[in-house]
C-alpha cells in the first residue's frame, strides 16, 4: 500500500495513503504503531529539511503473513467471533493500515520501504542531483530502503536487472510483481515531467503471472454480504509464487462453464496480479473417469432461499435478504463500522 509520510522539523506529523493521487486516507495513528517507520528522524551530517514528505510502501513479509494467519486460525478455533484468515499479504497489509482501532493495527506485522520524496523545503531540495542520493539520505535518516535497488546503465542494464530479480523472486521474503525503472538524474525527471498523474521518468516492468498445476478437490459456494454466490475451488495445496494456495476463485457460473471444469480435474492456477489465486485452465489429458460436473445451486447454501440470476447479470444472488446469515453479518459489520467512523 503506497504511503506518504510528512515530517516537520524531523518529527512525523501526518501519514496518508496515496488514494487517487491527490486525496488519500489519514492513517497517522496506525502508522505510528509501526517499528520500521521513524517517529523522529535520525540526526546526521546531512541537514534534515524543515518539511520532508517521504513516499514508500507498507507491506507484509511472507513469513509474517503465515504467522498472522496461524494466530487467526487459533482464534477461530477458540470460538472468537468476527475473526478470519487473510487471502494474501497485500490485502492483509492494506486492511491493517485502514483499521479504525490503532491497537488492531499494532498487532499486525507491517513493515515499510521508502522509495522517494514529495514536498521538500529549501534548501535541501536543491542539494540532491540524483534519485540515488535521495535514497542514501533517507536510509541515513532512519528509513528502510530496499537493498535490492541498484544503479544500472542503459536498456541492457535494465533488462539484466529485471532478469536477475525474476530469478530471485521466490527467494525474496516478500511478494513482488515486477520492478520499477527510474531516471536517476533529478533535472531529467523535471524535464520529462508527468503524463496526467503518471511520471514519464518511471515505468513498471511486470513479471508474467506464475502458474502451477494441482487437483481440484471440490467447489464450495460462498455467500457475500450482497447475497452474491461465488464459487471457490478447493485445491490440493500447491505453492505459487512463494505462497501456499488451497483455494482459488472461479468467479461465477459462466466461468465454470467456460472452463469446463469438473471436480477431480487437474487444473492450472495462477495468482492474478500475483495476489488473487484463480483457475486458468483445465488439463483435459489428466481428467479422471470419475470427474464430476458441477451443478450451480439454485438455492442459497446459507439460508435455503431461492438464488436468482437476474437478466443481464453473471452473478446469482440469494433472495433471503437479512434472513440470510451471510447477508445479516455483512450488514451488521457495515453498520458498526459506520458508527465507529
C-alpha positions in Angstrom: 0.0 0.0 0.0 1.6 3.3 -1.1 2.1 5.7 1.8 3.0 9.3 2.2 4.7 10.4 5.5 5.0 14.1 6.3 7.8 15.3 8.7 8.1 18.8 10.2 11.4 19.6 11.9 12.2 15.9 11.8 9.0 14.8 13.6 6.3 12.7 12.0 3.1 14.7 11.8 0.9 13.1 9.2 0.6 9.8 7.3 -1.8 9.2 4.4 -2.5 6.6 1.8 -1.9 7.5 -1.9 -5.6 7.3 -2.6 -6.4 8.7 -6.1 -3.1 10.5 -6.3 -4.5 13.8 -4.9 -6.6 12.8 -1.9 -5.8 9.8 0.4 -6.9 8.5 3.8 -5.5 9.9 7.0 -3.9 6.9 8.8 -1.4 8.6 11.2 -2.5 6.7 14.3 -1.9 3.3 12.7 1.4 4.2 11.1 2.8 5.4 14.4 2.5 1.8 15.6 5.0 0.5 13.0 8.5 0.0 14.3 10.1 0.4 10.8 8.8 4.0 10.5 10.8 6.6 12.5 8.7 8.9 14.6 11.7 11.3 14.7 14.4 11.3 12.1 18.0 10.4 13.0 20.5 13.3 13.1 23.3 13.0 10.5 25.8 15.2 8.8 23.1 15.9 6.2 20.7 18.5 7.5 17.1 17.3 7.8 14.7 19.6 5.8 12.2 21.6 7.8 9.5 20.0 5.7 10.0 16.5 4.3 7.4 14.2 2.6 8.6 10.7 2.3 6.9 8.2 -0.1 7.1 4.5 0.2 5.3 1.2 0.5 3.7 -0.5 3.5 4.0 -4.3 3.1 3.9 -7.6 4.9 6.6 -10.3 4.7 5.5 -13.8 3.7 6.7 -15.4 7.0 4.9 -12.7 9.0 1.7 -13.3 6.9 1.8 -17.0 7.6 2.3 -16.4 11.3 -0.6 -14.0 11.3 -2.9 -16.5 9.7 -1.8 -19.2 12.1 -2.8 -16.9 15.0 -6.1 -16.1 13.3 -6.9 -19.9 12.9 -6.2 -20.4 16.6 -8.6 -17.6 17.5 -11.3 -19.0 15.2 -10.8 -22.5 16.7 -11.2 -20.9 20.2 -14.6 -19.6 19.2 -13.7 -15.9 18.8 -16.3 -14.2 16.7 -15.5 -11.8 13.8 -12.1 -13.3 13.3 -11.0 -14.5 9.8 -7.9 -15.6 7.9 -6.5 -13.5 5.2 -6.2 -14.3 1.5 -2.8 -12.7 0.8 -0.2 -10.4 2.3 -1.2 -7.4 0.2 -4.9 -7.4 1.3 -3.8 -8.1 4.9 -1.4 -5.1 4.9 -3.9 -2.7 3.3 -6.7 -3.7 5.7 -4.4 -3.3 8.7 -3.4 0.2 7.7 -7.1 1.2 7.4 -8.1 -0.2 10.8 -10.3 2.1 12.8 -8.6 0.9 16.0 -4.8 1.5 16.1 -4.5 -1.3 18.7 -5.6 -3.8 16.0 -3.1 -2.3 13.5 -0.3 -2.6 16.1 -0.9 -6.4 16.3 -0.3 -6.8 12.5 3.3 -7.3 11.3 3.6 -4.4 9.0 6.8 -3.0 7.5 7.8 -0.1 5.3 10.2 0.6 2.4 11.0 4.3 1.4 11.4 4.8 -2.3 11.1 8.6 -2.9 10.1 12.0 -1.8 7.3 14.5 -2.4 7.4 18.0 -1.0 10.7 19.2 0.5 11.5 22.6 1.8 14.5 24.7 0.8 17.5 24.5 0.8 17.6 20.6 0.9 15.6 20.2 -2.2 18.4 21.7 -4.2 21.1 19.6 -2.5 20.3 16.5 -4.4 21.2 15.8 -8.0 20.1 12.2 -8.3 17.4 9.9 -7.1 20.1 7.6 -5.7 21.4 10.4 -3.5 17.9 10.8 -2.0 17.7 7.1 -1.2 21.0 7.2 0.6 19.9 10.2 2.7 16.6 8.5 3.5 18.4 5.5 4.7 20.8 7.6 6.9 17.8 9.4 8.5 16.3 6.0 9.6 14.1 4.8 6.8 14.3 1.2 5.4 15.3 1.2 1.7 15.2 -2.0 -0.3 18.7 -3.4 -0.5 17.8 -4.8 -4.0 17.8 -1.3 -5.5 20.7 -0.7 -8.0 22.1 1.9 -10.4 22.4 0.4 -13.9 23.3 1.8 -17.3 21.1 1.6 -20.5 18.5 -0.8 -21.7 20.8 -3.8 -21.3 21.4 -3.0 -17.7 17.6 -2.7 -17.0 16.9 -6.0 -18.8 19.7 -7.7 -16.8 18.3 -6.4 -13.5 14.8 -7.5 -14.4 16.0 -11.0 -15.2 18.1 -11.3 -12.1 15.3 -10.1 -9.8 12.9 -12.6 -11.6 15.3 -15.4 -10.8 15.5 -14.3 -7.1 11.7 -13.7 -6.9 10.8 -16.8 -4.9 13.7 -16.3 -2.5 12.7 -12.8 -1.5 11.0 -12.5 1.9 8.1 -10.5 0.3 6.0 -10.7 -2.8 6.8 -8.6 -5.9 5.0 -8.4 -9.3 7.7 -6.5 -11.2 10.4 -3.9 -10.9 10.4 -0.1 -11.5 12.9 1.7 -13.6 13.5 5.4 -12.8 15.6 8.0 -14.4 18.4 8.8 -11.9 19.1 12.5 -12.7 16.6 14.7 -11.0 16.9 17.5 -13.6 16.0 15.0 -16.3 13.0 13.9 -14.2 11.8 17.5 -14.1 12.2 17.9 -17.9 10.4 14.6 -18.6 7.5 15.6 -16.3 4.2 13.7 -16.0 1.6 12.3 -18.3 -1.6 13.0 -16.4 -0.7 11.5 -13.0 1.9 9.1 -14.3 5.6 10.2 -14.4 7.4 9.9 -17.7 10.6 9.3 -15.8 9.5 6.0 -14.2 8.0 2.8 -15.6 7.0 -0.5 -14.1 8.2 -3.8 -15.8 5.9 -6.6 -14.6 6.6 -10.3 -14.5 4.3 -12.9 -16.0 1.8 -14.4 -13.5 3.3 -17.6 -12.0 1.3 -20.8 -12.7 1.2 -24.2 -11.2 -0.9 -27.4 -11.7 -2.9 -29.1 -8.9 -6.0 -31.1 -8.4 -9.5 -29.6 -7.8 -11.0 -31.5 -4.9 -14.3 -29.7 -4.6 -16.2 -26.5 -5.3 -17.7 -24.5 -2.4 -20.2 -21.7 -2.7 -19.6 -18.6 -0.6 -22.3 -16.0 0.0 -21.3 -12.4 0.3 -22.9 -9.5 2.1 -24.8 -8.5 -1.1 -26.1 -12.1 -1.5 -23.8 -12.9 -4.4 -23.0 -16.6 -4.7 -19.3 -17.1 -5.6 -17.9 -20.5 -6.4 -14.5 -21.3 -4.8 -12.3 -24.1 -5.9 -10.9 -26.3 -3.1 -7.5 -27.4 -4.2 -4.7 -29.8 -3.2 -2.3 -27.4 -1.6 0.4 -26.1 -4.0 3.0 -23.3 -3.8 2.5 -20.5 -6.3 5.0 -17.6 -6.2 6.1 -18.5 -2.7 2.6 -18.7 -1.2 0.7 -22.0 -0.4 -2.6 -21.9 -2.3 -5.6 -24.1 -1.2 -8.5 -22.0 -2.6 -9.0 -20.2 -5.9 -11.8 -18.2 -7.2 -14.0 -19.5 -10.1 -15.8 -16.1 -10.3 -19.3 -17.2 -11.4 -21.4 -19.8 -13.1 -20.4 -18.6 -16.6 -16.7 -19.0 -15.8 -17.2 -22.6 -14.6 -19.0 -23.4 -17.9 -16.3 -21.6 -20.0 -13.5 -23.5 -18.4 -15.5 -26.8 -18.5 -14.0 -27.6 -15.1 -15.1 -30.7 -13.2 -14.5 -31.9 -9.6 -11.4 -34.1 -9.7 -9.8 -32.3 -12.7 -6.2 -31.3 -12.8 -6.2 -27.5 -13.2 -3.7 -24.8 -13.9 -3.9 -21.9 -11.4 -2.2 -18.5 -11.1 -2.3 -15.6 -8.8 -3.8 -12.8 -10.8 -1.6 -9.7 -10.3 0.4 -12.1 -8.0 -2.4 -11.7 -5.4 -5.7 -13.5 -6.0 -5.5 -17.2 -6.9 -7.7 -18.2 -9.8 -8.2 -21.2 -12.1 -6.8 -20.5 -15.5 -7.5 -23.8 -17.4 -8.2 -27.5 -17.2 -5.6 -30.1 -18.1 -8.0 -32.3 -20.1 -5.4 -35.0 -20.7 -5.3 -35.6 -17.0 -9.1 -35.8 -16.5 -10.1 -38.9 -14.4 -13.0 -41.0 -15.5 -14.9 -40.2 -12.3 -14.6 -36.4 -12.7 -18.0 -34.9 -11.7 -19.6 -31.9 -13.4 -20.6 -29.1 -11.0 -24.2 -28.0 -10.8 -24.6 -24.5 -9.7 -27.1 -24.3 -6.8 -30.5 -22.6 -7.3 -30.9 -22.1 -3.5 -28.7 -20.3 -1.1 -26.4 -22.7 0.9 -26.6 -20.4 3.9 -30.4 -20.0 4.3 -32.2 -22.1 1.7 -33.8 -19.1 -0.1 -34.0 -19.0 -3.8 -30.8 -17.9 -5.6 -31.8 -15.9 -8.7 -29.7 -14.7 -11.6 -31.3 -11.5 -12.9 -31.4 -10.9 -16.7 -28.2 -9.4 -18.0 -26.2 -10.3 -14.8 -23.5 -13.0 -14.4 -24.0 -13.3 -10.7 -26.6 -15.4 -9.0 -27.9 -13.9 -5.7 -29.7 -15.1 -2.6 -33.1 -13.5 -2.3 -33.3 -14.1 1.5 -32.1 -10.6 2.5 -31.4 -10.2 6.2 -32.9 -13.6 6.8 -29.7 -15.0 5.3 -26.9 -15.2 7.9 -24.2 -14.2 5.5 -26.0 -11.0 4.5 -27.1 -10.2 8.0 -23.4 -10.5 9.3 -22.3 -8.3 6.4 -25.0 -5.7 7.2 -24.1 -5.6 10.9 -20.4 -5.2 10.2 -21.1 -2.3 7.8 -23.4 -0.6 10.3 -20.9 -1.0 13.2 -18.0 0.3 11.1 -20.1 3.3 10.1 -21.0 4.1 13.7 -17.3 4.0 14.6 -16.4 6.4 11.8 
